[in-house]
Every structure is written in structure tokens, then in C-alpha cells.
Amino acid sequence: MWGLIWIYEKGKAPRKAPVADTGMEIDLYALTDKDGKLDNETLEAELGKIDNKGAAAIHKLERGTLLGLALTKVFIVVTRLRRSPPVS
């Protein structure tokens, strides 16, 4: 069901691990609407828009293209955005 992702930990060799064992949490970005129904689409869709803009900025940087002010701001936000549950 879930694939493998690379894990990079300081002081350790890179390794592959199942997504479910690394940082996945079901419905992490789910909200409860006014009727008490779980909404796991709204916030995820908005975060997806930010991810897509960040990906565009990264692709431009990879090609050696300078970023405009708007994409520079998006890049800063995306590189600081944490899309995984906090480590306890």
C-alpha cells in the first residue's frame, strides 16, 4: 500500500523505510466541520497549492533560473513548512 522513502538522520547512513513507519499520520491535516464531520480535503488542498508553488521554485533553481520576488517568498515558506507530525 505505502512505498518506501529515504531517511536521512544526522550521524547515520541513509536508509529506506516504509512511509507508515517514518512520519505518516492518518488525517493529520483533517478538520472537523460544523456538523462534526471529518474534513480531510480542505486543508490538504491548500497545502498542496503551496507544495506545487514550491516545486516550481525548486525546478527553476535547478535550471539555474533566478526567482522573482513572489517565488522567492514561496520558496522560503515551503522550505520552512513542516508537513509531517512533530517528533515526540
Secondary structure, 3 states (H helix, E strand, C coil): CCCEEEECCCCCCCEEEEHHHCCCCCCCCCEECCCCCEECCHHHHHHHHHHHHHHHHHHHHHCCCCCCHHHHHHHHHHHHCCCCCCCC
